[in-house]
């Protein structure tokens, strides 16, 4: 009988408790970093906005017509500007009107993202690129050249990204 008992080996209760404790500590350290990851969502929306700014600038250069972005409360639209006013363009992929909605009514990655600061120039909420790709502020009636950078901030969950559109060149940077 002693010969049979000596062949049976198992983990003791103390060994099992140590392993469970180590797994608990490791998961407590990892889970907060895997959670909602609002920093990644804000970064993804910032990259999308940067792409849309460059798209509007490229449209202005290639069509030789002013194009730009109209910023409103937690949304923006890409528009073609002419003497007759502004017209929202169609999205090149979805073929819907080019409107990006953020905030509580935003879809997918845009949900919960806020746009707390839009500073184009002296309260203007539209950033227009002329036929040469130069950024200008548009107040609804006239285009005004910008002498300082336009700023757009995106934020959610304590993460804020500021997008800076340089005057004269329209170069887009992230601060």
C-alpha positions in Angstrom: 0.0 0.0 0.0 2.8 2.4 0.8 4.3 1.7 -2.7 1.0 2.9 -4.4 0.7 6.0 -2.2 4.3 7.1 -3.0 3.5 7.2 -6.8 0.5 9.5 -6.4 1.7 13.1 -6.7 -0.4 16.3 -6.6 -0.2 20.0 -5.9 -0.7 21.1 -2.4 -3.3 23.6 -1.4 -0.6 26.2 -0.7 0.9 25.8 -4.2 -2.5 26.2 -5.8 -3.2 29.4 -3.8 0.2 30.9 -4.8 -0.6 30.3 -8.5 -4.1 31.8 -8.2 -2.7 34.8 -6.4 0.0 35.4 -9.1 -2.7 35.1 -11.8 -4.9 37.6 -9.9 -2.1 40.1 -9.5 -1.1 39.8 -13.2 -4.7 40.3 -14.4 -5.2 43.3 -12.0 -2.2 44.9 -13.7 -3.2 44.1 -17.3 -7.0 44.6 -17.3 -7.0 48.4 -16.9 -4.8 48.7 -20.0 -7.1 46.5 -22.1 -10.4 48.2 -21.0 -12.1 50.8 -23.2 -8.9 52.2 -24.6 -10.3 55.6 -25.3 -6.8 56.8 -26.2 -6.8 54.5 -29.2 -10.3 55.7 -30.2 -9.3 59.4 -30.0 -6.2 58.7 -32.0 -8.2 56.8 -34.6 -10.7 59.7 -35.0 -7.8 62.2 -35.1 -6.2 60.2 -38.0 -9.6 60.2 -39.8 -9.9 64.0 -39.4 -6.4 64.5 -40.6 -7.2 62.4 -43.7 -10.4 64.3 -44.3 -8.6 67.6 -44.0 -6.0 66.4 -46.6 -8.9 65.1 -48.8 -10.6 68.5 -48.8 -7.3 70.2 -49.6 -6.6 67.8 -52.5 -10.1 68.3 -53.8 -9.6 72.1 -53.8 -6.3 71.8 -55.7 -7.5 69.2 -58.3 -10.9 70.7 -59.0 -9.6 74.4 -58.7 -12.6 75.1 -56.5 -12.6 76.0 -52.8 -13.3 73.0 -50.6 -13.3 72.8 -46.8 -14.6 71.6 -43.6 -17.5 73.1 -41.6 -17.1 72.3 -37.9 -20.2 72.3 -35.8 -20.9 70.9 -32.3 -19.3 67.4 -32.3 -19.6 67.0 -36.1 -18.0 68.2 -39.3 -18.9 68.1 -43.0 -16.8 68.5 -46.1 -18.2 71.1 -48.4 -17.5 72.7 -51.8 -17.7 76.5 -51.5 -18.6 78.8 -54.3 -20.2 82.2 -54.8 -23.6 80.6 -54.5 -22.8 79.2 -51.1 -21.7 75.9 -49.7 -22.7 72.4 -50.8 -21.9 69.3 -48.8 -20.1 66.8 -51.0 -20.7 63.0 -51.3 -18.4 60.6 -49.4 -16.2 58.9 -52.0 -16.8 55.4 -50.5 -20.3 55.4 -49.0 -21.8 57.9 -51.5 -23.7 59.5 -48.6 -23.3 63.2 -47.7 -19.9 63.7 -46.1 -20.9 64.2 -42.5 -18.9 62.9 -39.5 -21.0 62.8 -36.3 -19.2 62.4 -33.0 -20.4 62.5 -29.4 -23.3 60.5 -27.9 -25.0 60.2 -31.3 -21.8 59.2 -33.2 -21.5 55.7 -34.5 -18.8 53.1 -33.8 -15.4 54.7 -33.0 -16.9 58.2 -33.1 -19.2 57.5 -30.1 -18.2 59.4 -27.0 -15.6 61.5 -28.8 -16.0 65.3 -28.2 -14.6 68.2 -30.2 -14.4 70.8 -27.5 -12.2 73.3 -29.3 -12.3 74.5 -32.9 -10.4 77.7 -33.5 -10.1 78.5 -37.2 -9.9 82.3 -36.9 -11.9 84.9 -34.9 -14.8 82.5 -34.3 -15.1 81.2 -37.9 -16.2 77.6 -37.9 -15.3 76.8 -41.5 -11.8 76.0 -42.8 -11.6 76.5 -46.5 -8.8 75.5 -48.9 -8.5 77.7 -52.0 -7.6 76.4 -55.4 -3.9 76.5 -54.4 -4.6 74.5 -51.2 -4.0 77.5 -48.9 -6.2 77.3 -45.8 -8.6 80.2 -45.1 -11.3 80.9 -42.5 -14.8 81.3 -43.9 -17.4 83.1 -41.8 -20.4 82.3 -43.9 -19.9 85.1 -46.4 -16.3 85.8 -47.0 -13.0 83.9 -46.9 -10.4 85.4 -44.6 -6.7 84.4 -44.8 -5.3 82.9 -41.7 -2.1 84.2 -40.2 -2.0 81.7 -37.3 -2.7 78.0 -37.2 -6.2 76.6 -37.0 -6.7 74.3 -34.0 -9.1 71.4 -33.6 -9.1 69.3 -30.4 -10.6 65.9 -29.9 -11.1 64.3 -26.5 -12.6 61.4 -24.6 -11.9 59.8 -21.3 -9.1 62.1 -20.2 -7.2 61.9 -23.6 -7.0 65.0 -25.7 -5.4 65.4 -29.1 -5.0 68.8 -30.7 -4.7 69.0 -34.5 -2.9 72.0 -35.9 -3.5 73.2 -39.5 -0.6 75.6 -40.5 -1.4 78.9 -42.3 -0.3 79.3 -45.9 0.7 75.6 -46.4 -2.2 73.8 -44.8 0.3 71.3 -43.3 -1.4 69.2 -40.6 0.4 68.4 -37.3 -0.6 66.7 -34.1 0.3 68.3 -30.8 
